[in-house]
Amino acid sequence: MNVKIVQTCSLLLVFGTMLLSMLSVITVSVAAAPENEVYFKPLDVSVRCCEYVEVELWVNATNIQGGQINLTYNPNCVNITNWARNTAVFSMGGWTHYESRVWNTFATQDSLSGEYRIGTFTLQCVNARGESCETSFKFVTPSKLFDHTGKSVVVTWTEGTFGCNRTLDTGQGTYPSISGTHNGTITPNRTIEVQTLYTYPCAGTGGHTEYARIWNLTLDVNATWEGYEEDWHNITFDAPFSLVAGETYYYTLKTGSYPQIHHVSELPTATGWINCTRFVDAAGRVSNNWIPAIMLCRDEIRGTDVE
């Protein structure tokens, strides 16, 4: 009798283990199901005042036939001047533009699966005061995607960001200071348009950058100082370029006189990180915790603007 009980318990244990394994497989299969998403390309853009830029709106989904988008943003930073629907895919739809929001609809006659461009927004920076600003493009209720029956489907809404007159600014530094050659890395968390490097001088000195090089695998730019003329705090590159969010760039800065210094090896800013890997001062001394106080921006900065 005891042998039969043991055998029965063993069979129940084996069956229970098999059942749990089957349920685990089912659970994994459900979790791995494809996810619908609506997002921007690129997710982050930046321009200077009054300039325009185009941003695409995309969908990656399974068995959808259309949708409706309700976007909000800060109208004191950006204006949406146009929406061009991708009529080759979504033949039906429309859009309405309010002061701080956009409403648009899109639909096709056939059910779609895959990645498709819904349309393209034209954006304009409207911060006329020249100050830096940023706004998110937020999908709010009642934004929806619909299947062929008109039923709404689960969606991940990925917000985009827009920057106007963005800078990467270390802020003012301190003494002690000495001229020398700075090497390190810059990793922005926002895309920044650059043509000018401003150097914060120590009070009563002519601290400046004499030579600047910024590079990685896709970018290699340099600029040379033009002497103590006009806004000598600035060094200007030949053409504007972008520091892309999430990318890492190397820099070499050769300074003159007494620039302000951050005496740390790494420094967070509102728009990214700047690190010091090696500094050799004019006397030949080597350290790794001297970051020059600088601002990377699109337009020249007057000394009186930051005093």
Residue frames as qw, qx, qy, qz and C-alpha x, y, z in Angstrom:
[[0.000, 0.886, 0.464, 0.000, 0.00, 0.00, 0.00],
 [0.308, -0.800, 0.093, 0.506, 2.81, 2.44, 0.91],
 [0.437, -0.107, 0.593, 0.668, 4.56, 1.71, -2.40],
 [0.219, 0.629, 0.647, 0.371, 1.41, 2.65, -4.37],
 [0.147, -0.934, -0.250, 0.210, 1.06, 5.92, -2.43],
 [0.401, -0.583, 0.332, 0.624, 4.66, 6.83, -3.17],
 [0.377, 0.171, 0.680, 0.605, 4.23, 6.01, -6.86],
 [0.094, 0.807, 0.560, 0.160, 1.05, 8.08, -7.04],
 [0.248, -0.888, -0.044, 0.384, 2.73, 11.07, -5.38],
 [0.441, -0.329, 0.498, 0.670, 5.67, 10.78, -7.75],
 [0.301, 0.453, 0.679, 0.493, 3.36, 10.81, -10.75],
 [0.051, -0.920, -0.387, 0.038, 1.51, 13.84, -9.42],
 [0.375, -0.730, 0.174, 0.544, 4.81, 15.63, -8.84],
 [0.409, -0.037, 0.618, 0.671, 6.00, 14.90, -12.39],
 [0.171, 0.674, 0.641, 0.325, 2.66, 16.01, -13.86],
 [0.185, -0.923, -0.228, 0.249, 2.70, 19.20, -11.79],
 [0.414, -0.519, 0.351, 0.661, 6.24, 20.01, -12.92],
 [0.334, 0.243, 0.679, 0.607, 5.27, 19.49, -16.59],
 [0.033, 0.833, 0.541, 0.112, 2.21, 21.71, -16.17],
 [0.285, -0.848, -0.011, 0.447, 4.28, 24.51, -14.63],
 [0.423, -0.242, 0.528, 0.696, 6.78, 24.25, -17.49],
 [0.239, 0.519, 0.680, 0.459, 3.98, 24.52, -20.06],
 [0.105, -0.921, -0.361, 0.097, 2.54, 27.56, -18.28],
 [0.404, -0.644, 0.208, 0.615, 6.00, 29.16, -18.20],
 [0.373, 0.086, 0.626, 0.680, 6.33, 28.72, -21.96],
 [0.077, 0.750, 0.601, 0.266, 2.89, 30.25, -22.50],
 [0.272, -0.884, -0.170, 0.341, 3.75, 33.20, -20.24],
 [0.415, -0.410, 0.390, 0.712, 7.01, 33.86, -22.09],
 [0.298, 0.359, 0.678, 0.567, 5.21, 33.72, -25.44],
 [0.039, -0.880, -0.471, -0.057, 2.66, 36.31, -24.33],
 [0.357, -0.795, 0.036, 0.489, 5.35, 38.65, -22.96],
 [0.425, -0.232, 0.526, 0.700, 7.28, 38.45, -26.24],
 [0.389, 0.707, 0.581, 0.109, 4.33, 39.66, -28.32],
 [0.383, 0.313, 0.172, 0.852, 5.17, 42.64, -30.59],
 [0.133, -0.645, -0.435, 0.615, 4.45, 46.09, -29.18],
 [0.312, 0.782, 0.377, 0.387, 2.82, 48.94, -31.09],
 [0.429, -0.502, -0.098, 0.744, 4.70, 52.25, -30.94],
 [0.316, 0.876, 0.231, 0.282, 4.34, 55.81, -32.25],
 [0.599, -0.537, 0.058, 0.592, 7.48, 57.95, -32.19],
 [0.264, 0.936, -0.095, -0.214, 9.46, 60.77, -33.82],
 [0.803, 0.036, 0.226, 0.550, 12.48, 60.65, -36.14],
 [0.447, 0.182, -0.714, 0.508, 14.68, 62.11, -34.85],
 [0.481, -0.615, -0.607, 0.147, 13.55, 61.97, -31.23],
 [0.356, -0.761, -0.125, 0.527, 15.48, 65.15, -30.41],
 [0.511, 0.571, 0.232, 0.599, 16.27, 68.22, -32.54],
 [0.322, -0.713, -0.166, 0.600, 17.71, 71.68, -31.95],
 [0.437, 0.586, 0.276, 0.624, 17.85, 74.89, -33.99],
 [0.232, -0.201, -0.247, 0.919, 18.52, 78.54, -33.30],
 [0.234, 0.564, 0.430, -0.665, 15.94, 81.31, -33.23],
 [0.492, 0.596, -0.027, -0.634, 13.60, 81.64, -36.21],
 [0.169, 0.354, -0.841, -0.373, 15.05, 78.64, -38.08],
 [0.853, 0.052, -0.018, -0.519, 12.96, 75.72, -39.32],
 [0.050, -0.332, 0.941, 0.032, 13.46, 71.96, -39.04],
 [0.756, -0.017, -0.379, -0.534, 11.45, 68.94, -40.17],
 [0.276, -0.252, 0.865, -0.336, 10.58, 66.04, -37.85],
 [0.522, -0.017, -0.706, -0.479, 8.89, 62.84, -38.98],
 [0.630, -0.204, 0.488, -0.569, 6.17, 60.97, -37.11],
 [0.406, 0.233, -0.852, -0.232, 6.35, 57.16, -37.41],
 [0.806, -0.222, 0.271, -0.477, 4.32, 54.13, -36.38],
 [0.278, 0.287, -0.915, -0.062, 5.51, 50.56, -35.91],
 [0.601, -0.035, 0.477, -0.641, 2.48, 48.34, -35.33],
 [0.062, 0.027, 0.974, 0.216, 0.61, 45.17, -36.20],
 [0.029, -0.519, -0.820, -0.241, -2.79, 45.11, -37.93],
 [0.002, 0.581, 0.331, -0.743, -3.70, 48.79, -37.67],
 [0.364, 0.595, 0.588, 0.410, -5.75, 50.85, -40.08],
 [0.090, 0.745, 0.112, 0.651, -5.46, 54.38, -38.70],
 [0.503, -0.375, -0.509, 0.589, -5.24, 56.62, -35.70],
 [0.060, -0.918, -0.178, -0.350, -5.69, 60.00, -34.10],
 [0.616, 0.003, -0.317, 0.721, -2.93, 62.10, -32.50],
 [0.229, -0.939, -0.170, -0.191, -3.31, 64.83, -29.89],
 [0.684, 0.114, -0.236, 0.681, 0.07, 66.57, -29.29],
 [0.248, -0.960, -0.131, 0.012, 0.89, 69.29, -26.77],
 [0.679, 0.166, -0.087, 0.710, 3.98, 71.54, -26.58],
 [0.262, -0.674, -0.213, 0.657, 5.22, 74.92, -25.34],
 [0.467, 0.768, 0.344, 0.272, 4.24, 77.57, -27.93],
 [0.150, -0.967, 0.158, 0.129, 6.68, 80.08, -26.41],
 [0.491, -0.496, 0.625, 0.349, 9.54, 77.88, -27.61],
 [0.206, -0.038, 0.826, 0.524, 8.32, 76.30, -30.86],
 [0.584, 0.398, 0.119, -0.698, 5.64, 76.77, -33.47],
 [0.515, 0.130, 0.814, 0.235, 4.38, 73.97, -35.71],
 [0.219, 0.485, -0.197, -0.824, 3.99, 75.60, -39.10],
 [0.642, 0.292, -0.451, -0.547, 2.99, 72.61, -41.22],
 [0.627, -0.125, 0.754, -0.149, 1.92, 68.96, -41.25],
 [0.513, 0.413, -0.547, -0.516, 2.35, 66.86, -44.39],
 [0.828, -0.095, 0.479, -0.275, 0.62, 63.48, -44.14],
 [0.152, -0.304, 0.861, 0.379, 2.19, 60.53, -45.95],
 [0.687, 0.313, 0.096, -0.649, -0.66, 60.17, -48.44],
 [0.482, 0.363, -0.753, -0.261, 1.08, 57.31, -50.25],
 [0.235, -0.039, -0.939, 0.247, 0.22, 55.13, -47.23],
 [0.027, 0.504, 0.689, -0.521, -2.49, 57.01, -45.33],
 [0.135, 0.368, 0.549, 0.738, -4.82, 58.37, -48.00],
 [0.315, -0.753, -0.424, -0.393, -7.37, 59.81, -45.54],
 [0.547, -0.419, -0.412, 0.596, -6.96, 62.25, -42.66],
 [0.065, 0.864, 0.143, 0.477, -6.65, 65.86, -41.58],
 [0.550, -0.165, -0.428, 0.698, -5.08, 68.17, -39.04],
 [0.168, -0.910, -0.229, -0.302, -5.90, 71.19, -36.87],
 [0.544, 0.167, -0.348, 0.745, -3.34, 73.48, -35.27],
 [0.375, -0.882, -0.275, -0.075, -4.09, 75.27, -31.98],
 [0.023, -0.913, 0.328, -0.240, -1.77, 77.53, -29.99],
 [0.265, -0.588, 0.738, -0.195, -0.25, 74.77, -27.87],
 [0.629, -0.009, 0.772, -0.092, -1.51, 71.57, -29.46],
 [0.340, 0.309, -0.627, -0.629, -1.95, 69.74, -32.75],
 [0.705, 0.136, 0.608, -0.338, -4.74, 67.33, -33.61],
 [0.383, 0.430, -0.599, -0.557, -4.39, 65.07, -36.63],
 [0.831, 0.075, 0.477, -0.274, -6.00, 61.94, -38.00],
 [0.229, 0.490, -0.735, -0.409, -4.81, 59.35, -40.51],
 [0.776, 0.088, 0.558, -0.281, -6.32, 56.21, -42.05],
 [0.127, 0.340, -0.782, -0.506, -5.84, 53.72, -44.84],
 [0.784, 0.061, -0.191, -0.587, -8.21, 51.34, -46.59],
 [0.840, 0.098, -0.532, 0.037, -6.11, 48.27, -45.77],
 [0.751, -0.655, 0.074, 0.030, -4.85, 46.80, -42.53],
 [0.442, 0.741, -0.436, 0.257, -1.12, 47.47, -42.05],
 [0.847, -0.496, 0.059, 0.182, 1.70, 45.74, -40.17],
 [0.730, 0.229, 0.013, 0.644, 5.22, 47.11, -39.99],
 [0.321, -0.532, -0.114, 0.776, 6.96, 50.48, -39.78],
 [0.311, 0.670, 0.488, 0.465, 5.42, 53.42, -41.63],
 [0.170, -0.057, -0.112, 0.977, 5.96, 57.17, -41.76],
 [0.110, 0.700, 0.665, -0.237, 2.69, 58.84, -40.80],
 [0.273, 0.902, 0.205, 0.266, 3.80, 62.31, -41.89],
 [0.579, 0.098, -0.162, 0.793, 6.20, 65.20, -41.35],
 [0.211, -0.906, -0.296, 0.216, 5.96, 68.23, -39.07],
 [0.449, 0.530, -0.074, 0.716, 7.72, 71.53, -39.85],
 [0.523, -0.708, -0.343, 0.326, 8.89, 73.21, -36.64],
 [0.306, 0.707, -0.069, 0.634, 10.14, 76.75, -36.03],
 [0.486, -0.306, -0.461, 0.677, 12.05, 78.11, -33.07],
 [0.035, -0.805, -0.338, -0.486, 10.17, 81.21, -31.88],
 [0.568, -0.677, -0.216, 0.415, 12.21, 82.27, -28.84],
 [0.408, 0.816, 0.072, 0.403, 13.11, 85.70, -30.22],
 [0.370, -0.906, 0.196, -0.062, 14.99, 86.79, -27.07],
 [0.495, 0.615, -0.598, 0.140, 17.83, 84.46, -27.99],
 [0.453, -0.467, 0.656, -0.381, 17.57, 82.50, -24.76],
 [0.214, 0.130, -0.959, -0.129, 17.78, 78.74, -24.58],
 [0.669, -0.045, 0.316, -0.672, 14.50, 76.84, -24.24],
 [0.119, 0.104, -0.971, -0.182, 13.21, 73.31, -24.60],
 [0.676, 0.014, 0.199, -0.709, 9.85, 71.64, -24.97],
 [0.305, -0.013, 0.951, 0.048, 8.51, 68.10, -25.15],
 [0.528, 0.027, -0.446, -0.722, 6.01, 66.88, -27.72],
 [0.279, -0.047, 0.859, -0.426, 3.59, 64.93, -25.54],
 [0.369, -0.211, -0.757, -0.496, 0.92, 62.53, -26.76],
 [0.253, 0.013, 0.602, -0.757, -2.17, 63.14, -24.64],
 [0.283, 0.423, 0.849, -0.139, -5.71, 61.78, -24.48],
 [0.877, 0.059, 0.414, -0.238, -7.45, 60.89, -26.76],
 [0.257, 0.595, -0.694, -0.314, -4.45, 59.78, -28.90],
 [0.805, -0.004, 0.552, -0.217, -5.23, 56.29, -30.26],
 [0.152, 0.296, -0.805, -0.491, -4.43, 53.68, -32.89],
 [0.763, 0.148, 0.286, -0.560, -7.27, 51.62, -34.39],
 [0.369, -0.080, 0.886, 0.271, -7.46, 48.16, -35.94],
 [0.097, -0.107, -0.688, -0.711, -9.62, 47.26, -38.96],
 [0.243, -0.577, -0.778, -0.055, -12.73, 46.95, -36.74],
 [0.111, -0.765, -0.070, -0.630, -12.28, 50.45, -35.29],
 [0.765, -0.610, -0.188, 0.086, -11.17, 49.10, -31.92],
 [0.005, 0.894, -0.412, 0.177, -8.31, 50.94, -30.20],
 [0.907, 0.062, -0.338, 0.245, -5.11, 48.95, -29.61],
 [0.635, -0.698, 0.019, 0.332, -2.41, 49.17, -26.94],
 [0.549, 0.725, -0.061, 0.410, 0.31, 51.67, -27.91],
 [0.601, -0.460, -0.096, 0.646, 3.61, 52.93, -26.53],
 [0.249, 0.937, 0.145, 0.198, 3.73, 56.69, -27.17],
 [0.708, -0.194, -0.034, 0.678, 7.36, 57.89, -27.29],
 [0.011, 0.958, 0.154, -0.242, 7.70, 61.65, -26.77],
 [0.651, 0.432, 0.043, 0.623, 10.06, 63.86, -28.74],
 [0.359, -0.741, -0.156, 0.545, 12.00, 66.95, -27.62],
 [0.452, 0.733, 0.179, 0.477, 12.79, 70.24, -29.34],
 [0.512, -0.557, -0.127, 0.641, 15.49, 72.70, -28.30],
 [0.316, 0.884, 0.162, 0.303, 15.87, 76.33, -29.28],
 [0.111, 0.845, -0.358, 0.382, 19.23, 78.13, -28.92],
 [0.918, -0.386, -0.069, 0.064, 20.61, 75.19, -26.95],
 [0.179, 0.783, -0.545, 0.240, 24.05, 75.38, -25.39],
 [0.863, -0.223, -0.377, 0.252, 26.40, 73.06, -23.55],
 [0.025, -0.813, 0.219, -0.540, 27.45, 75.37, -20.73],
 [0.630, -0.063, -0.636, 0.440, 29.78, 74.41, -17.90],
 [0.372, -0.901, -0.217, -0.059, 28.97, 77.65, -16.10],
 [0.097, 0.868, -0.383, 0.302, 31.59, 79.81, -14.47],
 [0.848, -0.043, -0.424, 0.316, 34.63, 78.21, -12.86],
 [0.502, -0.859, 0.029, 0.095, 37.20, 79.40, -10.32],
 [0.195, 0.751, -0.608, 0.168, 40.88, 80.00, -9.60],
 [0.278, -0.620, 0.438, 0.588, 43.61, 78.73, -9.53],
 [0.742, 0.637, 0.193, -0.087, 44.20, 78.95, -13.25],
 [0.288, -0.556, 0.562, 0.540, 46.98, 78.65, -15.80],
 [0.643, 0.527, -0.284, -0.477, 47.10, 78.23, -19.56],
 [0.358, -0.301, 0.880, 0.089, 47.72, 74.83, -21.09],
 [0.430, 0.119, -0.704, -0.553, 46.32, 72.00, -23.20],
 [0.596, -0.031, 0.568, -0.567, 43.09, 70.28, -22.15],
 [0.375, 0.098, -0.823, -0.416, 42.00, 66.87, -23.44],
 [0.359, 0.078, 0.757, -0.540, 38.81, 65.02, -22.62],
 [0.007, 0.311, 0.873, 0.376, 35.37, 63.94, -23.80],
 [0.371, 0.096, 0.149, -0.912, 31.96, 65.54, -24.28],
 [0.040, -0.263, -0.948, -0.172, 28.77, 63.45, -24.21],
 [0.326, -0.085, 0.018, -0.941, 25.62, 65.53, -24.78],
 [0.218, 0.292, 0.898, -0.245, 22.23, 64.29, -23.60],
 [0.424, 0.766, 0.347, -0.334, 20.54, 66.68, -26.02],
 [0.641, 0.398, 0.333, 0.566, 21.45, 67.47, -29.63],
 [0.198, -0.815, -0.058, 0.541, 23.25, 70.84, -29.78],
 [0.597, 0.718, 0.148, 0.326, 23.98, 73.05, -32.78],
 [0.560, -0.648, 0.094, 0.508, 27.49, 74.52, -32.46],
 [0.606, 0.674, 0.036, 0.421, 29.63, 77.07, -34.26],
 [0.026, 0.785, -0.303, 0.540, 31.11, 79.01, -31.34],
 [0.730, -0.298, -0.498, 0.361, 33.12, 78.14, -28.24],
 [0.158, -0.858, 0.090, -0.481, 33.02, 80.78, -25.50],
 [0.657, -0.019, -0.558, 0.507, 35.65, 80.77, -22.73],
 [0.423, -0.881, -0.192, -0.092, 34.99, 82.26, -19.29],
 [0.484, 0.505, -0.388, 0.601, 38.06, 84.38, -18.37],
 [0.514, -0.462, -0.493, 0.530, 39.25, 84.92, -14.81],
 [0.039, -0.965, -0.250, 0.066, 38.39, 88.45, -13.64],
 [0.147, -0.912, 0.264, 0.277, 40.85, 91.04, -14.86],
 [0.452, -0.327, 0.717, 0.418, 42.58, 88.65, -17.28],
 [0.493, 0.454, -0.380, -0.637, 42.40, 87.81, -20.97],
 [0.468, -0.094, 0.877, -0.058, 41.64, 84.12, -20.49],
 [0.657, 0.470, -0.165, -0.566, 40.67, 82.56, -23.82],
 [0.850, 0.044, 0.512, 0.120, 40.94, 79.48, -26.04],
 [0.011, 0.648, -0.494, -0.580, 43.60, 79.70, -28.75],
 [0.355, 0.219, -0.800, -0.432, 42.82, 76.43, -30.52],
 [0.662, -0.004, 0.545, -0.515, 39.91, 73.99, -30.35],
 [0.371, 0.176, -0.813, -0.412, 39.37, 70.59, -31.95],
 [0.667, -0.005, 0.525, -0.529, 36.27, 68.39, -31.49],
 [0.479, 0.339, -0.696, -0.413, 36.07, 64.97, -33.13],
 [0.711, -0.101, 0.660, -0.221, 34.86, 61.37, -33.22],
 [0.502, 0.060, 0.783, 0.363, 34.35, 58.82, -36.01],
 [0.323, 0.678, 0.611, 0.252, 31.80, 61.01, -37.85],
 [0.010, 0.989, 0.105, 0.107, 33.01, 64.54, -37.02],
 [0.696, -0.211, -0.019, 0.686, 36.35, 66.37, -37.03],
 [0.151, 0.899, 0.188, 0.365, 36.31, 70.17, -36.72],
 [0.597, -0.315, -0.211, 0.708, 38.78, 72.73, -35.45],
 [0.081, 0.943, 0.196, 0.255, 39.04, 76.50, -34.96],
 [0.604, 0.020, -0.201, 0.771, 41.77, 79.02, -34.23],
 [0.201, -0.802, -0.335, 0.452, 41.59, 82.18, -32.15],
 [0.454, 0.690, 0.233, 0.514, 41.84, 85.52, -33.99],
 [0.374, 0.190, -0.279, 0.864, 43.37, 87.60, -31.21],
 [0.111, -0.499, -0.557, 0.655, 42.13, 90.26, -28.82],
 [0.115, -0.065, -0.359, -0.924, 39.58, 91.80, -31.17],
 [0.570, -0.284, -0.278, -0.719, 35.93, 92.57, -30.43],
 [0.838, -0.371, 0.160, -0.366, 34.45, 89.56, -28.57],
 [0.328, 0.567, -0.752, 0.071, 37.78, 87.81, -28.05],
 [0.562, -0.235, 0.682, -0.405, 36.16, 85.40, -25.58],
 [0.865, 0.319, 0.253, -0.294, 34.84, 83.46, -28.61],
 [0.164, -0.365, 0.789, 0.466, 36.50, 81.08, -31.02],
 [0.691, 0.413, 0.134, -0.578, 34.47, 80.35, -34.16],
 [0.585, 0.001, 0.769, 0.259, 34.38, 77.22, -36.32],
 [0.017, -0.126, 0.556, 0.822, 34.13, 77.56, -40.11],
 [0.484, -0.207, -0.545, -0.652, 30.63, 76.05, -40.29],
 [0.631, -0.322, 0.366, -0.604, 27.93, 74.98, -37.84],
 [0.456, 0.122, -0.879, -0.071, 27.82, 71.33, -36.76],
 [0.750, -0.443, -0.114, -0.477, 25.75, 69.12, -34.48],
 [0.006, 0.296, -0.884, 0.362, 26.76, 67.37, -31.30],
 [0.639, -0.194, -0.553, -0.498, 24.27, 64.51, -31.29],
 [0.646, -0.471, 0.338, -0.496, 22.60, 63.34, -28.09],
 [0.957, -0.156, 0.229, -0.089, 24.14, 60.14, -26.77],
 [0.797, 0.478, -0.161, 0.332, 27.29, 60.37, -28.89],
 [0.624, -0.664, 0.071, 0.406, 30.73, 60.83, -27.33],
 [0.509, 0.807, -0.068, 0.290, 33.18, 63.38, -28.75],
 [0.724, -0.260, -0.112, 0.630, 36.84, 64.03, -27.97],
 [0.123, 0.980, 0.063, 0.144, 38.18, 67.53, -27.50],
 [0.663, -0.097, -0.102, 0.735, 41.52, 69.31, -27.40],
 [0.016, -0.969, -0.179, -0.167, 41.56, 72.92, -26.17],
 [0.617, 0.044, -0.181, 0.765, 44.70, 75.04, -25.98],
 [0.197, -0.918, -0.343, 0.002, 44.13, 78.02, -23.72],
 [0.443, 0.403, -0.163, 0.784, 45.92, 81.31, -23.17],
 [0.181, -0.511, 0.252, -0.802, 46.20, 83.66, -20.21],
 [0.090, -0.040, 0.841, -0.532, 43.90, 82.63, -17.33],
 [0.518, -0.264, -0.543, -0.605, 40.60, 80.89, -18.18],
 [0.614, -0.358, 0.400, -0.579, 38.25, 79.95, -15.37],
 [0.361, 0.225, -0.904, -0.040, 38.59, 76.29, -14.33],
 [0.844, -0.337, -0.001, -0.417, 36.40, 73.55, -12.85],
 [0.024, 0.549, -0.816, 0.179, 38.75, 71.52, -10.65],
 [0.790, -0.009, 0.523, -0.321, 37.03, 68.15, -11.22],
 [0.250, -0.205, 0.845, 0.425, 37.62, 65.23, -13.54],
 [0.009, 0.398, 0.807, 0.436, 34.00, 65.10, -14.74],
 [0.129, 0.220, 0.265, -0.930, 31.28, 67.72, -14.82],
 [0.199, 0.540, 0.810, 0.113, 27.53, 67.29, -15.46],
 [0.104, 0.126, -0.074, -0.984, 25.66, 70.09, -17.23],
 [0.583, 0.323, 0.377, -0.643, 22.01, 70.53, -18.17],
 [0.757, 0.530, -0.133, -0.359, 22.70, 69.20, -21.68],
 [0.890, 0.297, -0.327, 0.118, 25.46, 66.66, -21.14],
 [0.771, -0.563, 0.112, 0.275, 28.75, 65.65, -19.53],
 [0.463, 0.787, -0.353, 0.206, 32.27, 66.98, -20.05],
 [0.894, -0.398, 0.039, 0.202, 35.26, 65.03, -18.74],
 [0.089, 0.865, -0.493, -0.018, 38.96, 65.78, -18.33],
 [0.991, 0.017, -0.058, 0.120, 41.32, 62.95, -19.26],
 [0.726, -0.103, -0.005, 0.680, 44.58, 64.94, -19.35],
 [0.072, 0.992, 0.061, 0.087, 45.67, 68.52, -18.77],
 [0.729, -0.026, -0.040, 0.683, 49.25, 69.72, -19.33],
 [0.084, -0.953, -0.177, 0.232, 49.80, 73.25, -18.05],
 [0.407, 0.881, -0.190, 0.147, 52.26, 75.83, -19.37],
 [0.260, -0.737, 0.608, -0.137, 54.85, 74.65, -16.82],
 [0.458, 0.306, -0.824, -0.136, 54.60, 71.02, -18.01],
 [0.284, -0.091, 0.809, -0.507, 52.65, 69.70, -15.02],
 [0.392, -0.110, -0.774, -0.485, 50.10, 66.97, -15.77],
 [0.311, 0.076, 0.695, -0.644, 46.73, 66.42, -14.09],
 [0.109, -0.270, -0.856, -0.428, 43.28, 65.02, -14.88],
 [0.141, -0.679, -0.675, 0.251, 40.98, 67.33, -12.95],
 [0.041, -0.454, 0.034, 0.889, 41.10, 70.64, -14.84],
 [0.328, 0.576, 0.698, 0.270, 38.04, 71.32, -17.01],
 [0.133, 0.022, 0.090, 0.987, 37.96, 74.75, -18.68],
 [0.253, 0.572, 0.557, -0.547, 34.85, 76.86, -18.10],
 [0.021, -0.090, 0.595, 0.798, 33.34, 77.07, -21.58],
 [0.573, 0.444, 0.449, -0.523, 30.07, 77.33, -23.48],
 [0.210, 0.022, 0.790, 0.576, 29.41, 75.58, -26.80],
 [0.357, 0.629, 0.454, -0.521, 26.69, 77.38, -28.76],
 [0.585, 0.574, 0.479, 0.315, 25.59, 78.46, -32.23],
 [0.214, 0.895, 0.094, 0.381, 26.06, 82.24, -32.02],
 [0.436, 0.324, -0.407, 0.734, 28.83, 84.37, -30.58],
 [0.498, -0.726, -0.451, 0.148, 28.49, 85.35, -26.91],
 [0.132, 0.775, -0.182, 0.591, 29.36, 88.84, -25.75],
 [0.399, 0.090, -0.683, 0.605, 31.32, 89.04, -22.52],
 [0.268, -0.152, 0.297, -0.904, 28.63, 91.26, -21.00],
 [0.713, -0.144, -0.421, -0.542, 26.02, 88.53, -21.64],
 [0.818, -0.189, -0.535, 0.094, 27.48, 86.23, -19.00],
 [0.248, 0.297, -0.495, 0.778, 28.91, 88.62, -16.44]]
